[in-house]
Amino acid sequence: MSCKPQSPSELSEMISDLNRVAHNLWWTWNQGAQEIFHDLSPRSWQNLYHNAVAILHEVSDYELRVRLQDPEFCCRVRQVITDFNAYMSDKETWGRHNAEQLLKNPVAYFSAEFGFHETLPIAAGGLGILAGDHTKSASDLDIGFVGISLFYREGYFQQQINQDNWQTEYYTLLNPKSLPMEPVVDPKGEPLVCMVEIDLTDVYFQVWRVNVGRCVVYLLDSNRPENAQHHRDLTRRVYGGDTSMRIMQEILLGIGGVRLLRALGIEPSVFHMNEGHAAFLTLELIREKQASGISLAEAMARTKQECIFTTHTPVEAGHDRFGRDLMAYALMKMANQLRLTIDELMGLGRVNPKDNHELFCMTVLGLKLSRAANAVSELHGQVSRQMWHVLWPECSVEEVPIGHITNGIHLMGWMKGPVRRFWQRRLNASQEKNQESVNPPASETTSCCKNKPERQLEKEANTIEFWQKVADPGFVSDEELWALRYKLRRELIEFARRRLLIQGQRLSQSDFIAFDQLLNPDALTIGFARRFATYKRAPLIFDQFENVIKLVSDRQRPVQFVFSGKAHPRDDEGKRYIQRIIHLSKFSELKGRLVFIENYDVHIARQMVSGCDVWLNNPRRPLEASGTSGQKAGCHGCLNMSIMDGWWREGYDGTNGFAIGGDSHPDFVEEQDRMDSENLFKTLTSEVIPSFFNRDAQGIPRQWIQKIRRAIVTLVPQYNTWRMVQDYATKYYLKK
Ligand SMILES: *Cc1c(COP(=O)(O)O)cnc(C)c1O
């Protein structure tokens, strides 16, 4: 078979297939596909921030046809298209064997944010990233799954640091035409328009479809000419505005989402509320049943059987609460339709329905109207049962019906390109070795495409057996692992220098920082990146400033820090944290050994979790329900150093990373902060640094690499969404 296309029509077909690939986020976790879009125009790939759809707009049809005359390139394109089609039509899937009923009646998964990729910045943080990773694994497993969210046309804010090292926010308008999304249309080809009532007004919305492998996520968009401006702006920004904006967004998400599913003829077997934002969907489900003549009590009971709820945080501000006036105003029509007084409606979101002072809490509504609920780690399960015991006073705390499924990450979406190739090569080598013992070495393959399909690693990467091989030095040697660590650290440093140069140029500060001397490729590199919510205590390590200075000034055992993260626009405390860290990076002895990369997003996250040696996590226990960024570190050989909170409390086994403090915490936060910063330092100086710099005659830190092996073997196959979505399916989605 020749790789050159045979005819112009075949070329046209390839180009149309390539467009199909660009419009399915599958390409964001397929290396071959990403390389094709990159190679079409490497510079644009960078400038357009890795946007496949925009690349295909950038490259003319003629140019594409000419490029496809190159047999090697054409062959790779063909391979990607073949892989994509094979992925989409695969029938031998976990879902078909284990969750067939969901393929007919899918899971409807409602989330106020979804984080898929840097080009579609409609997530504020971990909650959205988790929803995106959940979707990708639902697709890989072939679970019937539809996502529901909003299309925020200005997304989440972009962060810029000003002259005073203060975070400023700006917004860019997202253009659906150059994003992997398509308008949902009715049978006549017109945009499908649905409606929700907010106060006395009918608010219309249109819908965008995002393809995520085999799954679809629908994004509701109220930016319609029929609507008043303030209603059009409901879908402007992620969590933008005050509580009245918030309640209206949540009405659109919950109630609008159910109406959309009805309009599309999708009959979910279960409604999954990812956090309280979506809990109004229960009101719509009750209303529908009442409208068909079912009593309120029965409608509520049946609705409860259709819903499950996941709570994501013990932090008070993470639970939306609305006052009576706002509820009465926003949901007046809904209350009428439900034939409820406002006080009865309020009761659905109150712990004590009769308490007129209690606000309406979305979490309470979600918990009351779901057949099952879960927290996102074992410890968070305990904390949540304690926290919501008031709703089940007749039970003991242990009996409170909130279970847990520990969060994970979508491995192939997070694994950096060079690391995929690294593991794929090890896999190929081990298979060849096995074959050699049976057959003579396989002769050069005759097919035009010599690349082994990537799907092999994709399949293997989700098995315990594959990662167990990493314990074996015959599968991967210490030297290979250490070389990989150096390569990834170097890539991060180059990325950081480039970003800081751009940051510095904007502030005309390039004169007093030598950007090509920022950071040291031989230094133990400690990373911290996440939302700058105060409970995460980003600057905790600098509480011991004198000690930090000693560490970074040690020429024999250099240590350095890379930080990144956004504070919520209204969180001045979080912004002060950022300011303090940047100030230290510019004006203290930490200069050149501490950097802050602005505008944290998925791309920065990927650079950091792969390039750092240590991933630092020091939340105020037990407020980090799970945390997921540390889970992204594992497959890259980056080790966690963390407070025993969230997922790390169950992931850490004494050999696979580092613990800060123990499995308890003091009652008073002042004492906790003081103890934790001391413990952080103790771990760093007595375990982390000695182990990293303990090199043998070949210059290899054997002990450190042993920890990397242990981390990979014990954590990677466990803390991923492949395992997590299976848990959701078997424990919660499938009716027993
Ligand atoms: C993974 C990720 C998060 C979540 O990080 P945590 O440590 O769990 O808070 C937040 N933002 C981005 C961009 C991420 O990739």
The ligand as a MOL file (V3000), in Angstrom:
LIG
                    3D

  0  0  0     0  0            999 V3000
M  V30 BEGIN CTAB
M  V30 COUNTS 15 15 0 0 0
M  V30 BEGIN ATOM
M  V30 1 C -4.9100 19.8530 38.5430 0
M  V30 2 C -5.2390 21.2710 38.4800 0
M  V30 3 C -5.8360 21.9090 39.5730 0
M  V30 4 C -6.1280 21.1900 40.8780 0
M  V30 5 O -5.0040 21.2710 41.7170 0
M  V30 6 P -5.1200 20.9380 43.2760 0
M  V30 7 O -3.7540 20.7350 43.7510 0
M  V30 8 O -5.9550 19.7230 43.3890 0
M  V30 9 O -5.7580 22.1000 43.9110 0
M  V30 10 C -6.1320 23.2510 39.4730 0
M  V30 11 N -5.8720 23.9410 38.3410 0
M  V30 12 C -5.2960 23.3650 37.2700 0
M  V30 13 C -5.0350 24.1780 36.0600 0
M  V30 14 C -4.9610 22.0180 37.3000 0
M  V30 15 O -4.4060 21.4510 36.2390 0
M  V30 END ATOM
M  V30 BEGIN BOND
M  V30 1 1 1 2
M  V30 2 1 2 3
M  V30 3 2 2 14
M  V30 4 1 3 4
M  V30 5 2 3 10
M  V30 6 1 4 5
M  V30 7 1 5 6
M  V30 8 2 6 7
M  V30 9 1 6 8
M  V30 10 1 6 9
M  V30 11 1 10 11
M  V30 12 2 11 12
M  V30 13 1 12 13
M  V30 14 1 12 14
M  V30 15 1 14 15
M  V30 END BOND
M  V30 END CTAB
M  END
